[in-house]
Amino acid sequence: MVRKYFGTDGIRGRANRVITPELALRVGQAAGIVFRRGEHRHRVVIGKDTRLSGYMIETALVAGFTSVGMDVLLLGPMPTPAVGMLTRSMRADLGVMISASHNPYDDNGIKLFGPDGFKLSDQVEVEIETLMDSDLTRQLAASADLGRAKRIDGVHDRYIEYAKRTLPRALDLDGMRIVVDCANGAAYRVAPAALWELGADVISIGVDPDGFNINKECGSTDLAAVSAKVREVRADIGIALDGDADRVMIIDERGHVVDGDQLLAVIAESWNEDGRLAKPGIVATVMSNLGLERYLAGRGIGLIRTPVGDRYVLERMREDGYNIGGEQSGHVILSDYSTTGDGFVAALQVLAVVRNYGKPVSEVCHRFEPLPQILKNVKVAKGTSIDNARVRSAISAAEKKLGRNGRLLVRPSGTEPVIRVMGEGDDKFLVEAAVDDVCQALTQAAA
């Protein structure tokens, strides 16, 4: 299904170039019309991260929604999962998060949630796109029916209490020294406050947003700062969130990285032992390491793979009744609690396991040895297809080279003009050779 504006995670692009006030206005009007159902007074909640462009986009969205008769509740900087939670909790008809997640400050995006707190389906996004490109004059509200907008207080406390309630009632973090890196993003207030209220000794970094420094040399995509701080203060654990806090990476007490695959293994095994898995399996993407799949299989837990993107993970979870899913990049979806990936809630679940074991994070969170995995990007012109005879031949030869003990994945990026080539297997040199062969074929085909 080809879409003009929406990608794998809402609408995203360069602020004031792709994500313009005009675009945001049209999104607000079109989405408001689609979710204008019934005779009640309709409302939408809008959250954002800390990017400078958030002010511009927020104002334009407010104009769009109020022009079609929707009242707007402005949350201010809040994590993406908090917006999903509050959309449902506050009985809103629609939720909006203004964020480009882990991207640099000069990008931004618009993510939409339905009244159930879940991201919209492809079909609904296509319906919104169709309206965006049409004449909406006749569907605007009458002068007396225009919406109102107001900022609401107390939303940080609501999210903090919600996150804390995902832990066992008797559990606290007394005596734990925790470094939390909020990426100068949406969780810069709520994450340190929640950890402190749970009793931890909290050292916060990435909590001084200035509109430009979101994800800059901090957060889950740049772990040098949090790793160094963990070693410096001799912390028990480091928690690194991204700009909108829907993904997380963990740092052990030695300063080593624990990625999303290991976190999925930790939580899945713990929940399986406690009888909390809805089904004997979890959902992950084609990028998750084969080592995770083998590890879980040895414990009677299956791994179901989807295309890359947390929306596809969540769709499969909802379709088949799984309650744990996620991505190697740190998106972890725990549907008992959240309607989308929640990096902070995932971190709390890991803390609960660490607390229960009474052992260092390096022991608790290192569940399996990842197989050698090589990922390379090949720059191509936008719209370049991998359906080329030379490329197909190279892919077929590489798959034969890896055999049954390896995997090869070739896919266009959903956000950049690159084709990603990933290979993994037991033999690192064989994997690298297979990936290089495909990359070379792609480069020649794109020339």
N, C-alpha and C positions, 0 to 999 in steps of 0.2 A: 504494500500500500504506500504510494508515493505521497509525501506530505510536503507542503511548501514552507511552512514555518516551524512546525514542531519536529524535534529530533527525538533521540532516545530518552531524554530527560527534560521535557519542556522545550521552551524556545531559548536559544542561547546565542550570543555573538558579541561583537565589539560594541561597547556602550556608545550611544549617540552616532553610530554608523549603521549597525544592524538593529540593535535594540534602541530605537528612537522613541521620543515622546508620542509621535504619531502612531507607531506600532503598538505601544502600550495602551494608548487610548482605544484603539480598535480591538485589542484583546479584551479590555475591560467591557466594552460595549457588547461584543459578540458573546463572550462567556456569560455575561450577565443575562443576555436574552435567552441563551440555551438553558440556563438554570433558573429562569423566572417561571416558576411553576406554582399554580394555585393562587389564591387571593390574599395570602398572608403577606406581611411586610418582610421583604427579602433582605438578607444580610450576607456580607462577605467579610472574612477576616484576612488581613494582609500583614505578613511578616517580611522581614528582610535581613540581609547580613549587613556588613559594615562598609560596603563599597561607597565611594563618593556618589556614583551614579544612582544609588538607591533612592536618593531624595527625588531626583528627576522622574524616575520610573514610577515611584510610588504616587507622586502627584498626578501623573498622567493616568494611571490606573484608577485613581479615585475619581477623576473627571469622567472616565469611561463608565464606571459602575454607577455613579450617581445619576448620570445622564439617562440610564435605562431604568432608574427607579430603585436601585439597590442601596441600602445603608451600608456604610463601610466602618469596620472596626479596625483601627490601626494598632498593631502589636509592637512596632519598633523592632530592634534587632532581636531575633529569636531563632533557635535551631529549626531547620526544616521539619524534623519529626514533631517538634512542638506545635508547628502550624497545623500539621495533620491532626494531631491530638485535639487541639483547641477548636478546629473546624467542627469536629464531631461533638466535643464537650459543650460548646456554646450554641449548638443547634444552628450553625450557619448553613447557608445553602451552597457555599463555595468557599474555598480557601486558596490563598495565593502566597507563594514564597518568591521573593525577589532575590535571586542569587545565581552565581555561576559556579557554585560549589568550590572545587579546588583550583579553579582557574585564577590567573592574575587579576588585579583590581580593575584593569581597563576592559575586561569582559563583564557581562552581566547576563541575567536570564530571568525567565518567568516560568515558575512551576505552578500547576493548578491541581487542587484537590477537590473531589466531590464531597457531598454532605456526609458521606460515610468515613471521610478522612483518608481515602485511598486516592492515588493519582489516577488521572482520567484514562479511559481506554482509547485505543487508536480511533475507534469509530466516533467518539465524542470529540476528540481533537480535530478530526476531519470536518465534523459539523461546525465547529468553531471557526476553522480556517475558511470554510465556504462563506460564512457570514461576514468574516473580516474583509473579504474581497467584494462584498455586495453593498448596495445602497441601503443603509440602515435608517434613513431619515424617518420613515413611517413607523419605525419600531421604537423610537425614542419616547421617553416618558413625557406626559403632559407637565406643564409648569408646576402644577400643584402636587404632582406625584414624584418629583425629583428626590433622590436619596440624600441622606445626611452622612457626614463623616465625623468621627471622633476618635481620639486616642484613649486607650483603656489602660488602667493600672492593674497591678497585681498578677499579670500573666507570668512573670518570672517565678513568683512563688508557686503558682499552680503547676508549672512544669517541674520545678524542683521537687515538690511533694509527689507528683506522679512518678518521677524517676526513682525516688527513694522507696516508693511502695513496691517496686519490682524486686526488691531484696527481701529475704526472709526477715520476719519481724524482729527476731532476736539478734540479728547480725549488725555489728557496727565495725568501724575501721579504726578504733582506738589503737594507737601505737604504730600505725602505718605511716610512713613518710612517702608522699605521692607527689610527683612532678606532673602537672597538667599543662599541656601546650594547646591553647585555644585558637591558634593560627591567626590571632588578631581578628577573629571572625565572630560569628553569631552567638557562640556559646561563652563569650568572654566573661559574662556575669554569672550565668547559671551553673556552669560546671564547677568552678572553684567553690562557690557557695554551697552546693550540694555536698561535695566531698568534705568540706569543713563541718557541715552540720552532722555528717555521719561519724565525725570524730577523728578524721585524719589530720595529720600535719601536712598542710598543703603548700607547695611551692609552685606558684603560677608564672608561666611565661606566655607570650603571645596574647596579652590581655590589655594592650594599649593601642587600639585601632585608631587610625588617623584618616581613614578613607582610601589610603593608598597601599598600606602594608599588609593587607589580608593575604595569607598564604606566602608571604615573601620571607624566604629563609626561615620558615617555621611551619608547624602543622604536620599533618600526616604525609604530605608529599615532599617534605624536606626535614629529615629527622636528625640532622647533625646537632642542632641546638638542644633538643630535648634529651638526646643521648648524652651529650656533654654535661648537661645539668644534672641528670640522674647520677652520673659518676661523681660530679663535683660535690653534691650534697649527700651522697651515699643513700640515695632513696631506695625504697623497696621496689618501686615500679614507676614507669612513666606512661602517661596517657597522651597521645597526640591525636587531636581532632582535626578535621579540615574546616574550610571556611564557613560551611553551613552545618557542620557537626552531624552529617549523616553517615560519615565513615570514621574509622578509628584504626590506629596502629598502637601496639603496646611495645614498650621498651622494658627489658628485664633489668635486674639490679646490676648487671655487668655492662649495660649500655647497648645490648644487642637487640635487634628488631624481631618482634613477633608479628607476622603478617596475618591477613584475614583468614588464610587457610588453617593456620594453627589455631586461631581463635575459634573457628567453626568446630575444629576437632575437640577443643577443650569444652566448649559449651554442649556440643552434641553428646559427648561421652558422659558428662555430668548429668545431663537431663535424662539420658538413657538409663543410667544407674538409679535415678530417682523416680523413674516411671513417668517422666514428664513429656517424652516425645509422643506427639500425636500419632505418628506412624514410624516404623523402623527405618527412617531415612531422613536425609536433608536434601536441599536443593542448592546447587552451585552452578557456576557458568563453565563454559568450555575452557576458560583460562585457569581454573583451579588445578593445582598440581596433582599429578597421578599418584604421588605419594599419599595425599589425603584420601583419595579413593581407596587405595589398598589398605590404609590404616583403618578406616571405618569398616571396610568389608570384613576385616579380621575380628571385629567386635559386633558383627551382625547388623551393621548400619549401612544402608544403601546410600549412594550418591547419584542424584538425578541432575543432569546437566541441561542448561539452557543457553541461548545466545547471550553475549555480553550485554550487561545492563541490568540494574537492580529491578527495573519494572518487569522484565521477563522472568526473573527469579520469583518475584512476588506473584505474578500471574499464575505460575506453575504451582506455587505453594497454595494459593487459593483454590485452584482447580482440583488439586489432588489431596488437599487436607494436611499438608506438612506445616510444621510450626517453627522450623529453623531453616534459614537460607542465607546466602550471602555471596560475596565475591572476594577474591584474593586481595583486592585493593583496599579492603577494610569495610565495605558495606556489609553489615550484619543485620538481618531482618529477623526479629523475634515476634511472630504474629500474636503470641499470647499478650503482648504488651503494646506493640506499635503497628501502625499501618504502612510504615516505610522503614528504610534503614535508619537506625538510631545509634550513632557511634558512642554516645555517653552511656546509654542503657546497656549496650553490649559490654562496655568497659566495666560497668558495675557487676554484670554477671560473671565476668572473669575474676574480678576482685572477690566475689563470693566463693568461687572455687578455690582461689589461692588461700583465702581465710580458712576454708574448711580443711584443706590439706595441711596447713601450717608449715609449708615448705617454700623455698625461694621461687620466684616467678620463673627463673631459668629452668627449674625442674618441672614445675607444674605446666608450663605453657610450651614446652618443647615435646610434642607428642610423636612426631615422625620426622624422618630425614627426607627432605624434598628431593625429588629426582632433578637432575640437571635440566634446567628450562632456559631456553634462549629465546629472547623476543627482540626482533629488529623491525624498524620502520623504514619503508621505502617511499620517498616523496614522489607523488604522481600528480598529474593534472586532475582537477576536480572532475569526478564522474568517470574516471578511468576504470575499466572493468578488468577483472582477473580472467575473464573468459577469452583467453588468447591461446592459440595452439602451442606456442613455445612455453607459456606459463603452465598450461595444463600438463604438458609433458614433464616439466621440471617437478611439478607437485607430485605427479604419479611416481616418478623415479625416487623422489625423497621419501615418500610413504613406504615404498618397497625397501628402501635402505634402512628405515627405522624398524620396520616389521611390527610384530605384535607387541613388542615391549616398549613401544614409543607412540607418540602422537604428533601430528602436524596440523596446524590451523593457519589458514590464510584468509584474512578478512579485511575489507575496507574499514577505516575508522569512521565512526558516526559523527565525529566532531572536527576532524582535521583532514587535509588532502594527502593522506598517507595510506598505504596498505600495510597492515601489521602481519608479520610472519612469526609464528611461535612454534617451536619444536621442543619436545622433551622426550627423555628416555633414559635408560640405565647408563649409556655410554655418552659422556659429554662431548667427546670429539666427533662422534658420529652425528650427534644432534646438531652441532655447530656446522658441520659440513653440509648437512641436509638443508638447514636454514639458509646458509650462504648460497647454495645452488638456486634456491627459489628466489632469493633476493636479486641475484644476478639476472635471472630470467625476467623478473619484473622491471628491473632497471633498463634492460635492453628493449623490452616491449614498450616502455614509456618514452624511450628516446625518439 
